[in-house]
């Protein structure tokens, strides 16, 4: 039973990472969406995840547990980075929109 649960844990950890992907893509494409990320909440969740990682490494000594936890921590850090970027206004540069044909911008 323990082996089955370990396998399910590994699979569910990878599946959880897949669940981050649509949200990360949205934050990547939509700088305005980044402002809705709670920096305080995600910082707290990352802190808890890092404690879990330490537990996995030093108490459980489980590579599977540590690996899944580390991958989730990395995904959480990416979300936090997008949230911080959204707060500081450092958006990715957008291509300049071309001026409509036949209009002079006054330059």
Secondary structure by P-SEA (a helix, b strand, c coil): caaaaaaaaaaaaaaaaaaaaaaaaaaaacccccccccaaaaaaaaaaaaaaaaaaccccccaaaaaaaaaaaaaaaaaaaaaaaaaaccccccccccccccccccc
